[in-house]
Amino acid sequence: MADTLTRTLPELIAHAAEPLPAIDDPAFGAMFDRFGDARLVLLGEASHGTSEFYRARAAISQRLIEEHGFNIVAVEADWPDAASIDRHVRHREPREAEDAPFQRFPTWMWRNTDVAAFVAWLRGHNQAHAYEDMCGFYGLDLYNLSGSMRAVIDFLDKEDPETARLARKHYGCLEPWADNPARYGAIALSEGYARCEVGVQQMLGELSRRNFDCMTEDCDEWLDAAANARLVKNAEAYYRVMYHGSAESWNLRDTHMFETLCQLLDAKGPSSKAIVWAHNSHIGNAAFTDMGRSRGELNIGQLAKEKFDARARLIGFGTHTGTVAAGDDWDEPMKVKRVNPSLPDSYERMSHDSGVPSFLLDLREGEVGRDIKEALLEPRLERYIGVIYRPETERWSHYSESILPRQFDGWVWFDETSAVTPLSGKQRPGGEETYPFGL
C-alpha cells in the first residue's frame, strides 16, 4: 500500500469512503444511524432535479423517523403548499376549495414520483401512530404570498371573525400584488417607502400572541395560521429588498426558513427532531463557501451550526454526470438535460476519480483521517445546479469555491445520476426568483 503522504486526493477518498448499498436496500438508511442522535439532520442536493438525491433523502428520512424518533420533515417549499401535504400524511381533512399543491414553477421539484412515494410512505407510517406521535411535513420557503394570505383569512373567518376583519384590512394593501409580488418590490423601491410593512407586521403580532406549545389538531391549525402570517411579513420585506442586491434578499429568505424551522421545533416540544430537505447551497455551512467568504451570504446550515452546534448535522450530496430535470430559464418548461462531466480539480472530479460509484464520506472530527482531512481543506470548486441549468456556461453559472469538510459533516456521492420523473399536470407561472440559478 502506498504511503499516505504520497497518495493523491482521489486515492485518499477511495480509502476513506464507505461504499453505499442500493438506495432501496434497508442497509442504505442504516448507514446514517450515526447521525440519529442529532436534533437536526439537514439533507442536501446538488440539483433540484436529480432522482437519486430525492430517493436517498427519503430512505435516510424513513430510517431516522422509524429508528431515531424524528417527527418533523421540513422542506425547501412554500408553507401553504406543504401544509396540504401535511394534512394528508397526518390524516386530517383537506380544506375546502384548497388548490392542489406545487402547481407553480418549478412543479417538478416537489411534484415528482420520488416525492409522491415518500408522501405515501409517510401517510402509511403515521396511520399506526397516535396523532401526537405522527411525523409532519412542512414547508420553509416564502414565495407563495397569495396562498399564505388566503390561508390566514380563510382560517380566521371560521375561528376568529374579528381578527379576520383585521387581516383583510392589513392584507388589503398587498392584495393588488399578491400574484406578482416582485411588482410591489419595484413600486416600493421607486416610492422610497414600504407602504404595506406596518400592516403585515401587526397581523403577525396578533397571531403570535397565541400559545402554540401543544400537539393537537386545533393547535396545528393556529400554528399554520401563524406560519402563514410570518411568511406574508417576511415576503413583503423580501420583495422590497430583492432589488438592492442578492445578498440581502438571500439572507432574509434563509433567515426566514431557519426561523420557521425553529418555530416548528419549539411548538413540537423539547424532544422534537427535524429533518430538512434543501439544496446544498442552503444546508452546507455558508461561512466556508464563497457565499459567506466573498458575498456576505448566510444560510440555514450556518445558522443551524451557530445555534445547535454538533446537534445539527449537515449532509451534502454530489454527482459527476448523468441527466437532470431543469429549465433553460425561470418559468420555462422543464427539460431532461445531460449533466456535463465535473470540472477538473473540483470536489466532484476528485470524488469521481476515486473510482467508488457511490459512497458516504463521514467528515466529522475524529471520523475521517487527518491526511484526507488536510487534503480536503484546500478550497476547491463545487457544483450547484438549481431549477435552471446552463451547461454552456457551467463554469461561471454553476460552480463556486468551498471547503468541503467545513461545509458539511458528511458527503454522499452518486457518480452517475438520473432526472426526476414529474407527475402529470399543468404548470402555473411562478413568482420571480432573484437568485440567478434557482437555488
C-alpha positions in Angstrom: 0.0 0.0 0.0 1.3 3.4 -0.9 2.4 5.6 1.9 -0.4 8.1 2.9 1.9 11.0 2.2 2.2 10.0 -1.5 -1.5 9.3 -2.1 -3.5 11.5 -4.4 -6.7 13.0 -3.1 -8.8 10.6 -5.1 -6.8 7.7 -3.6 -7.4 9.1 -0.1 -11.1 9.4 -0.8 -11.3 5.8 -2.1 -9.6 4.7 1.1 -11.9 6.6 3.4 -15.1 6.3 1.5 -17.8 3.8 2.8 -19.5 2.3 -0.3 -23.2 2.6 -0.2 -25.7 -0.2 -0.8 -28.5 0.3 -3.3 -30.9 3.0 -2.2 -33.8 0.6 -1.8 -31.8 -1.7 0.3 -32.7 -1.3 4.1 -28.9 -1.2 4.7 -28.7 2.1 2.9 -30.7 4.0 5.5 -28.8 2.2 8.3 -25.6 3.8 7.1 -26.9 7.0 8.5 -27.7 5.8 12.0 -24.5 7.6 13.1 -26.4 10.9 12.8 -29.5 9.7 14.7 -28.5 11.4 17.9 -28.7 14.9 16.4 -31.6 17.3 16.9 -31.4 18.4 13.2 -30.3 16.4 10.2 -30.1 18.6 7.1 -30.0 16.6 3.8 -28.9 18.5 0.7 -28.9 18.0 -3.0 -26.6 19.3 -5.8 -29.6 19.9 -8.0 -33.4 20.3 -7.7 -34.0 17.7 -10.4 -32.0 14.5 -9.6 -33.9 11.3 -8.7 -31.1 9.7 -6.6 -30.9 12.7 -4.3 -34.7 12.6 -3.6 -34.7 8.8 -3.2 -31.7 8.8 -0.9 -33.2 11.6 1.3 -36.4 9.6 1.5 -34.5 6.4 2.6 -32.5 8.3 5.2 -35.6 10.1 6.5 -37.5 6.8 6.8 -34.7 5.4 8.9 -34.4 8.5 11.1 -38.2 8.6 11.6 -38.6 4.9 12.4 -35.5 4.3 14.4 -34.5 7.6 15.9 -37.7 9.5 16.7 -37.6 12.3 14.2 -41.0 13.9 13.9 -40.6 16.8 11.5 -39.7 16.8 7.8 -39.2 20.4 6.7 -38.5 21.1 3.0 -37.4 23.9 0.8 -41.0 24.6 -0.3 -43.7 27.1 0.4 -45.6 26.7 3.6 -49.2 26.6 2.3 -48.4 24.0 -0.4 -46.6 21.8 2.1 -49.4 22.3 4.6 -51.9 20.5 2.3 -49.4 17.5 2.2 -49.1 17.6 5.9 -52.9 17.4 6.3 -52.8 14.3 4.0 -49.9 12.5 5.7 -51.3 13.1 9.2 -54.9 12.1 8.2 -56.5 15.4 8.6 -59.4 16.7 6.5 -58.4 18.8 3.5 -59.5 22.4 3.5 -62.5 23.4 1.3 -61.7 24.6 -2.2 -58.0 24.2 -1.5 -55.7 24.3 -4.6 -53.7 21.3 -5.4 -50.1 21.9 -4.0 -47.0 22.6 -6.0 -48.6 23.8 -9.3 -46.3 26.8 -9.7 -42.9 26.8 -11.4 -40.8 24.6 -10.8 -43.5 22.0 -10.5 -41.1 19.0 -10.9 -39.2 20.0 -7.8 -41.9 18.6 -5.5 -44.5 17.1 -7.9 -42.4 14.1 -8.9 -42.7 10.4 -8.4 -40.0 10.2 -5.8 -41.7 12.7 -3.5 -45.0 11.1 -4.1 -43.6 7.7 -3.0 -42.2 9.3 0.2 -45.5 11.0 0.9 -47.4 7.7 0.5 -44.9 6.0 2.9 -45.2 8.8 5.5 -49.0 8.6 5.4 -48.8 4.8 5.9 -46.3 5.2 8.7 -48.4 7.8 10.5 -51.5 5.6 10.3 -50.1 3.3 13.0 -49.4 6.1 15.4 -51.4 8.4 17.7 -51.8 11.9 16.3 -49.3 13.4 18.7 -46.7 10.9 17.6 -47.1 11.4 13.9 -44.4 12.9 11.7 -45.4 16.1 10.0 -44.4 17.6 6.6 -43.7 21.3 6.5 -42.5 24.0 4.0 -39.9 26.5 5.0 -39.8 28.9 2.0 -41.6 32.2 1.5 -42.7 32.6 -2.2 -46.4 31.7 -2.1 -47.6 35.1 -0.8 -51.1 34.9 -2.2 -51.6 31.4 -0.8 -50.5 32.4 2.6 -52.7 35.5 2.8 -55.7 33.5 1.7 -54.9 30.7 4.2 -54.8 33.2 7.1 -58.1 34.9 6.2 -59.9 31.6 5.4 -58.9 30.1 8.8 -59.7 33.2 10.8 -63.1 33.5 9.1 -64.0 30.3 10.9 -62.1 30.7 14.2 -62.0 34.4 14.9 -64.1 36.6 12.6 -63.0 39.8 14.4 -59.3 39.0 13.7 -60.3 38.0 10.2 -61.6 41.5 9.6 -58.3 42.9 10.8 -56.4 40.5 8.5 -58.4 41.7 5.5 -57.6 45.3 6.4 -53.9 44.7 6.7 -53.5 42.4 3.7 -55.7 44.6 1.5 -52.6 46.7 0.9 -50.7 43.8 -0.6 -53.7 42.2 -2.4 -53.2 44.0 -5.8 -49.7 42.5 -6.0 -50.4 39.1 -4.4 -49.8 37.2 -7.7 -46.9 39.4 -8.8 -45.1 40.5 -5.6 -42.0 41.5 -7.5 -44.0 44.4 -8.9 -44.7 45.5 -5.3 -41.0 45.5 -4.6 -40.3 47.7 -7.7 -43.0 50.2 -6.6 -41.7 50.3 -3.0 -38.2 51.0 -4.5 -39.5 53.8 -6.7 -41.6 55.3 -3.9 -38.9 55.1 -1.3 -41.0 53.5 1.4 -42.8 50.3 2.3 -46.5 51.1 2.1 -47.6 47.6 3.4 -44.9 46.9 6.0 -46.7 48.1 9.2 -49.9 46.2 8.4 -48.3 42.8 7.9 -46.2 43.2 11.0 -49.3 44.0 13.1 -51.1 40.9 11.7 -48.2 38.7 12.7 -48.2 40.2 16.1 -51.9 39.4 16.5 -51.4 35.7 15.8 -48.1 35.4 17.6 -49.8 36.2 20.9 -51.4 32.7 20.7 -49.8 29.8 22.6 -48.7 27.1 20.2 -47.0 24.7 22.6 -49.3 21.8 22.0 -49.7 18.7 19.8 -53.5 18.8 19.0 -55.1 19.3 15.6 -56.6 22.6 16.8 -53.2 23.8 17.8 -51.7 22.8 14.4 -54.4 25.0 12.7 -53.3 28.0 14.7 -49.6 27.1 14.1 -50.4 27.0 10.4 -52.0 30.4 10.5 -49.1 32.0 12.4 -46.6 30.5 10.0 -48.5 31.9 7.0 -48.6 35.3 8.7 -44.9 35.2 9.2 -44.5 34.3 5.6 -46.5 37.3 4.5 -44.5 39.6 6.7 -41.1 38.3 5.5 -42.2 38.0 1.9 -43.2 41.7 2.0 -39.7 42.5 3.1 -38.1 40.1 0.7 -39.7 41.6 -2.4 -38.7 45.1 -1.2 -35.0 44.2 -0.8 -34.7 42.0 -3.8 -33.7 45.0 -6.0 -31.0 46.0 -3.6 -28.7 43.0 -4.2 -28.8 39.3 -3.9 -27.1 39.0 -0.5 -29.8 41.0 1.4 -32.7 39.1 -0.2 -30.9 35.7 0.1 -30.2 36.3 3.8 -33.7 37.4 4.5 -35.0 34.2 2.8 -32.7 31.8 4.6 -33.3 33.5 7.9 -37.0 33.1 7.4 -36.6 29.4 6.6 -34.4 28.9 9.7 -36.8 30.8 12.0 -39.7 28.7 10.6 -37.8 25.6 11.4 -37.1 26.8 15.0 -40.7 27.6 15.5 -41.6 24.1 14.5 -39.1 22.6 16.9 -40.4 24.8 19.7 -44.1 24.1 19.0 -43.5 20.3 19.0 -41.6 20.3 22.3 -38.1 19.7 23.6 -38.0 16.1 22.3 -38.8 17.1 18.7 -36.3 16.3 16.0 -36.3 17.6 12.4 -35.0 16.5 9.0 -34.5 19.2 6.4 -34.5 18.7 2.6 -33.0 21.6 0.8 -30.3 22.4 -1.8 -26.6 22.1 -0.8 -26.4 25.9 -1.1 -28.9 26.2 1.8 -27.8 23.4 4.1 -24.0 23.5 3.8 -22.4 26.0 6.2 -22.1 29.2 4.1 -19.3 30.5 6.2 -16.9 28.0 4.4 -18.0 28.8 0.9 -17.8 31.8 -1.5 -21.3 32.7 -0.3 -20.1 33.7 3.1 -16.4 34.5 2.4 -17.0 36.7 -0.6 -20.6 37.6 -0.9 -21.8 38.2 2.6 -24.4 35.5 2.5 -25.6 33.2 5.3 -27.8 30.1 5.1 -29.8 27.6 7.1 -26.8 25.4 7.6 -24.7 28.2 9.1 -27.5 29.3 11.4 -28.1 25.7 12.5 -24.5 25.2 13.4 -24.4 28.5 15.3 -27.5 27.6 17.3 -27.2 23.8 17.7 -23.5 23.1 17.0 -22.9 19.3 16.9 -26.7 18.7 17.4 -27.1 19.8 13.8 -25.6 17.6 11.1 -25.2 18.8 7.5 -25.1 16.2 4.7 -24.2 17.3 1.2 -24.8 15.4 -2.0 -22.8 15.3 -5.3 -22.6 13.7 -8.7 -20.3 13.6 -11.7 -22.6 13.2 -14.7 -26.0 11.9 -15.9 -29.2 13.6 -16.5 -31.2 16.3 -14.6 -34.6 17.9 -14.8 -34.2 21.7 -15.2 -35.3 24.7 -17.2 -33.4 27.0 -19.5 -34.7 30.0 -17.6 -37.2 30.9 -15.0 -40.8 29.8 -15.9 -39.5 27.9 -18.9 -40.7 24.3 -19.5 -38.8 21.5 -17.8 -36.3 19.6 -19.9 -34.2 16.5 -19.2 -30.7 17.7 -19.7 -27.4 15.9 -19.9 -25.1 16.9 -17.0 -21.6 17.8 -18.1 -18.8 15.8 -16.5 -17.4 17.6 -13.5 -14.6 20.1 -13.9 -11.0 19.0 -13.3 -9.8 19.7 -9.8 -13.3 20.2 -8.4 -14.5 18.2 -5.4 -16.8 16.3 -7.8 -13.9 15.3 -10.1 -11.9 14.1 -7.1 -14.9 12.0 -6.0 -15.3 10.6 -9.5 -11.6 9.8 -9.8 -11.8 7.8 -6.6 -13.4 5.0 -8.7 -16.1 4.4 -6.0 -19.5 4.7 -7.7 -21.5 5.6 -4.6 -20.3 6.3 -1.1 -20.6 8.1 2.2 -17.7 10.2 3.4 -18.0 10.9 7.1 -16.4 14.3 7.6 -16.9 14.7 11.3 -14.0 15.4 13.6 -12.4 12.1 14.5 -14.3 10.1 11.8 -12.0 10.8 8.9 -8.2 10.5 8.8 -6.0 13.6 9.3 -4.4 13.0 5.9 -7.6 13.2 3.9 -9.0 16.0 6.1 -6.0 18.2 5.4 -6.1 17.4 1.7 -9.8 18.3 1.6 -9.3 21.6 3.4 -7.8 23.1 0.3 -10.6 25.2 -1.3 -12.0 23.7 -4.5 -14.8 24.3 -6.9 -18.1 22.7 -6.1 -21.1 22.4 -8.5 -24.5 23.9 -7.8 -27.4 23.2 -10.2 -30.8 24.7 -9.2 -34.0 24.6 -11.3 -32.1 26.3 -14.1 -29.2 24.5 -15.8 -27.0 26.2 -18.4 -24.3 23.7 -19.3 -22.9 26.0 -22.0 -21.7 28.5 -19.3 -21.4 25.9 -16.5 -18.1 27.1 -15.0 -19.5 30.6 -14.3 -23.1 29.6 -13.9 -22.9 26.6 -11.6 -19.5 26.4 -9.7 -18.4 28.2 -6.6 -15.5 27.6 -4.3 -16.0 25.7 -1.0 -14.1 24.0 1.8 -15.9 20.7 1.9 -15.0 19.3 5.3 -16.1 22.6 7.0 -19.2 23.0 4.8 -20.6 19.5 5.6 -20.5 16.8 8.2 -21.0 14.1 5.5 -20.7 13.9 1.7 -22.9 11.5 -0.2 -21.7 10.6 -3.7 -23.5 9.1 -6.7 -21.2 9.1 -9.7 -23.9 8.9 -12.3 -27.5 10.1 -11.7 -30.8 10.5 -13.5 -33.5 13.1 -13.7 -36.6 13.0 -11.6 -39.9 12.0 -13.3 -42.5 14.7 -12.9 -46.2 14.0 -12.1 -48.7 15.0 -14.7 -50.4 18.4 -14.5 -50.2 21.9 -15.9 -47.6 24.2 -14.5 -48.6 27.7 -13.4 -46.2 30.7 -13.7 -44.2 31.1 -10.5 -43.2 34.1 -8.6 -40.0 35.8 -9.7 -36.8 34.2 -8.3 -33.9 36.6 -8.0 -31.1 34.2 -7.2 -29.6 33.6 -10.6 -30.0 29.8 -10.9 -33.0 28.9 -8.9 -31.3 27.6 -5.7 
